[in-house]
């Protein structure tokens, strides 16, 4: 009897990177993403809070290390990542999420980002910080003289060039990974 490869193949595991763990409604948020994953024949892997046992008496350093270790281990078990790259506490994405994207890319995992506004990074900086072009036309912060990264990117080029795609939202990001894996 011939085997059905798609039936035998495990559903791709997708790590859900982003600062969403800080949301007051993070449990229902991740439950909704898990449901979206199931519809697309993917398995949602939300970030870990360290899986601390009841009565854990470690200090903040031990707790932080546990969270780091657990999330690194989770990413290593995944086949892909979606990453909420929306501006977080400023003009840039959450630094922890950016680390997770870089780590996943270094492992060779496909990553789809979402949450980045459609405007360019330079446009958004110019709306928040006084900028002006220099004699060569390079946009610079007026006070510091620092160049504002251009090249028409929606975010730092190290993010936009490393991800498989930038999606409109989390469900679109999941759909893009499902197409990448040819599931759903």
C-alpha positions in Angstrom: 0.0 0.0 0.0 1.6 3.3 -1.0 2.3 5.8 1.8 0.9 9.2 1.8 3.8 11.5 2.6 1.7 14.5 3.6 -0.3 12.3 6.1 2.9 11.0 7.6 4.7 14.4 7.7 4.3 16.2 11.0 2.7 19.7 10.9 5.3 22.4 10.9 5.9 24.0 14.3 5.8 27.8 14.3 7.3 29.9 17.0 5.3 33.0 17.8 7.9 35.7 18.5 6.9 39.1 19.7 6.3 41.3 22.7 2.8 39.9 22.9 3.8 38.1 26.1 3.5 41.5 27.8 -0.1 42.0 26.8 -2.7 41.8 29.6 -4.7 39.4 27.3 -1.7 37.3 26.2 -3.4 34.0 26.9 -6.4 34.6 24.6 -4.1 36.2 22.0 -1.9 33.1 21.8 -5.0 30.9 21.9 -6.4 32.7 18.8 -3.0 32.3 17.0 -3.0 28.6 18.0 -6.5 28.3 16.4 -5.3 30.1 13.3 -2.3 27.7 13.1 -4.6 24.6 13.4 -6.7 25.9 10.5 -3.5 26.1 8.4 -2.2 22.7 9.5 0.5 24.3 11.6 1.4 23.9 15.2 1.7 27.1 17.3 4.6 27.3 19.7 4.1 30.4 22.0 7.1 31.8 23.9 7.8 30.4 27.4 7.6 32.2 30.6 10.3 29.9 32.0 7.9 27.1 33.1 8.7 27.8 36.7 7.6 25.1 39.1 5.2 26.1 41.9 7.2 27.5 44.7 10.2 28.5 42.6 12.4 30.4 44.9 15.1 31.6 42.5 16.0 35.2 42.1 15.3 37.4 39.0 18.6 36.3 37.4 17.6 32.7 37.7 14.1 33.4 36.4 15.5 35.4 33.4 18.0 32.7 32.5 15.2 30.1 32.7 13.0 32.2 30.3 16.0 32.6 27.9 17.0 28.9 28.0 13.4 27.8 27.4 12.8 30.1 24.5 16.1 29.1 22.8 15.2 25.5 23.2 11.7 26.1 21.8 13.0 27.9 18.7 15.3 25.0 18.0 12.3 22.6 17.9 10.5 24.8 15.4 10.3 24.8 11.6 9.6 28.5 11.2 8.8 31.7 13.0 6.3 34.5 12.8 7.6 37.7 14.5 5.6 40.7 15.6 7.9 43.5 14.6 5.5 46.4 15.4 7.2 49.4 17.0 7.5 48.7 20.7 8.2 51.4 23.2 9.5 53.7 20.4 10.3 53.5 16.7 11.9 50.0 16.8 10.6 46.5 17.3 11.1 44.7 20.6 14.8 43.9 21.0 14.1 40.4 22.3 12.0 39.7 19.3 14.7 41.0 17.0 17.2 38.6 18.8 14.8 35.7 18.2 14.5 36.6 14.5 18.3 36.6 14.2 18.6 33.4 16.1 16.0 31.7 13.9 17.6 33.0 10.7 21.0 31.7 11.9 19.4 28.3 12.4 18.1 28.5 8.8 14.4 28.8 9.8 12.1 30.8 7.6 10.8 33.9 9.3 7.8 36.1 8.4 7.5 39.4 10.1 4.4 41.5 10.7 3.3 44.6 12.3 5.7 47.0 10.6 3.9 50.1 9.3 3.8 50.4 5.5 5.8 53.7 5.5 9.6 53.7 5.3 11.7 53.8 8.4 13.2 57.1 7.3 9.7 58.6 7.0 8.7 57.5 10.5 12.0 58.8 12.0 11.5 62.1 10.2 8.0 62.4 11.9 9.5 61.9 15.4 13.0 63.5 15.1 14.0 66.7 13.3 16.0 65.6 10.3 17.5 67.2 7.2 19.4 66.1 4.1 23.1 66.8 4.1 25.0 68.2 1.1 25.0 64.7 -0.6 21.2 64.3 0.1 21.7 61.8 2.9 19.0 62.3 5.6 20.5 63.0 9.0 19.2 63.8 12.4 19.6 67.6 12.8 20.9 67.5 16.5 23.3 64.5 16.3 24.2 64.4 12.6 23.5 60.7 12.6 22.4 59.2 9.2 18.9 57.9 9.1 18.9 54.6 7.3 17.2 55.0 4.0 17.1 52.6 1.0 13.3 52.6 1.2 13.1 49.9 3.8 10.2 49.6 6.2 12.6 48.7 9.0 16.3 48.2 9.5 17.6 46.4 6.4 19.0 43.6 8.5 15.4 42.7 9.4 13.8 43.4 6.1 16.4 41.5 4.1 16.5 38.5 6.5 12.8 37.6 6.7 11.0 35.6 4.1 8.3 38.3 3.9 6.7 41.1 5.7 3.0 40.4 6.3 0.1 42.6 7.1 -0.8 40.8 10.4 -0.2 37.6 12.3 -2.8 35.5 10.4 -1.3 36.7 7.1 2.2 35.8 8.4 0.9 32.3 9.3 -0.7 31.9 5.9 2.6 32.8 4.2 4.5 30.2 6.2 1.8 27.6 5.4 2.3 28.3 1.7 6.1 28.1 2.2 5.7 24.7 3.8 2.9 23.8 1.3 0.4 23.0 4.0 -3.0 24.6 4.8 
